[in-house]
Amino acid sequence: METKDLYKAADNRYDNPIYTYCGKSGVQLPRLSLGFWHNFGSVDPYERSRAITHYAFDHGITHFDLANNYGPVYGSAEETMGRLMDDSFRPYRDELFISTKAGYDMWPGPYGNGGSRKYLMASLDQSLRRMHLDYVDLFYSHRYDPNTPIEETLQALVDIVRAGKALYIGISNWPLDELRKAHAYLAERDTPLLIYQGKMNRLYTEHLDNGLLAFCKHQGIGYIAFSPLAQGLLTDRYRDGIPADSRMAKGKFLRAEQVTDEVKNTIAQVRVEAAERGITTAQRALGWLLEQDGLTSVLVGASSVAQLQDNLAAIIR
Ligand SMILES: NC(=O)c1ccc[n+]([C@@H]2O[C@H](COP(=O)([O-])OP(=O)(O)OC[C@H]3O[C@@H](n4cnc5c(N)ncnc54)[C@H](OP(=O)(O)O)[C@@H]3O)[C@@H](O)[C@H]2O)c1
């Protein structure tokens, strides 16, 4: 008979004050959160994924971020989350803040992509089944869909909260004008927009430059920055070449040709700043982001416990 290693969370997991309020809500999030985009799929070793989540939770990282199509294969990161609930986290469900999303391609045909009510409702039901959860803490529209009336997408989000399937609503990758409309629509329906999830890092500052982060702060909307390490470029992962087990070696989402001279210069600058402070490149890249006014949390990925440990030192001293 198979025996599972029982998990007991560290007693001192809340010793570090790493939380901040998410916008004007009553919800606190850790300043560093863990994303399941890579390294948690069916192609990845389950015991490694499990060890990363244990390390995270043992150090107060209460927020895990998923989406319907994280894997590969699509849906499999959520299935890993379901296994983790069964194996480790069920006793701690009320200490976890779990998010998922729908918006990009998930299943074939006209109802498996975009922003329709049909897609969002069906997708969340699937996500809950895969994750072995009754509800998620946060459900996102993963992108703005210009082919769906904005009211249809937003009303589906409101109704998801009313149905008790999500406690809060977020949007991700929406343009600023549509973010303004979403904020107004949701506020009028007693379902305030909790958080915006957007790409922000030392190499990509659009939401600093166009005022989107400032808008969130002004309106009391939280902001969580994804790919804060530019998928690993803003670390020492590629300092001596392209490791065989790295995201760049897999070649799909991070490619060598993205590393232009301008990118190299910025990475070099981050390394200088890190050396001046006696910290690692990753810690400096995260520390710079965490200094941005209005930023709630940095949403990191990790393919090992050691990487997460390095990143955590940006918020735990
Ligand atoms: N809303 C959206 O559209 C969207 C889009 C993208 C991501 N996200 C969310 O944001 C999360 C994070 O995105 P991301 O994975 O691109 O974030 P990231 O933190 O910028 O990159 C993570 C990758 O960087 C490398 N890494 C991390 N820490 C390191 C360290 N200390 N030293 C050396 N290398 C290190 C690892 O690469 P290796 O795997 O090569 O080791 C790791 O997989 C996702 O999981 C997802 O939840 C959301």
The ligand as an ORCA input file, in Angstrom:
! r2SCAN-3c Opt
* xyz 0 1
  N      -1.464     36.996    -16.050
  C      -0.637     36.587    -16.985
  O      -0.888     36.722    -18.179
  C       0.633     35.935    -16.558
  C       1.675     35.755    -17.488
  C       2.863     35.191    -17.029
  C       2.987     34.797    -15.700
  N       1.932     34.970    -14.848
  C       2.027     34.558    -13.428
  O       3.260     34.991    -12.881
  C       3.970     33.867    -12.366
  C       5.446     34.092    -12.477
  O       5.814     34.238    -13.850
  P       7.257     33.813    -14.305
  O       7.448     32.365    -14.012
  O       7.467     34.302    -15.681
  O       8.122     34.675    -13.225
  P       9.642     35.005    -13.017
  O       9.803     34.974    -11.541
  O       9.997     36.235    -13.761
  O      10.460     33.805    -13.684
  C      10.533     32.551    -13.060
  C      11.702     31.758    -13.624
  O      12.926     32.457    -13.391
  C      13.916     31.555    -12.945
  N      14.235     31.907    -11.552
  C      13.380     32.279    -10.564
  N      14.054     32.605     -9.447
  C      15.353     32.444     -9.719
  C      16.528     32.634     -8.971
  N      16.481     33.080     -7.719
  N      17.724     32.377     -9.566
  C      17.787     31.934    -10.842
  N      16.694     31.737    -11.623
  C      15.483     31.991    -11.059
  C      13.335     30.165    -13.092
  O      13.631     29.744    -14.401
  P      13.928     28.209    -14.763
  O      12.577     27.565    -14.842
  O      14.632     28.294    -16.071
  O      14.780     27.639    -13.658
  C      11.862     30.416    -12.938
  O      11.066     29.417    -13.534
  C       3.428     32.705    -13.182
  O       3.654     31.452    -12.553
  C       1.971     33.050    -13.254
  O       1.344     32.735    -12.022
  C       0.784     35.539    -15.250
*
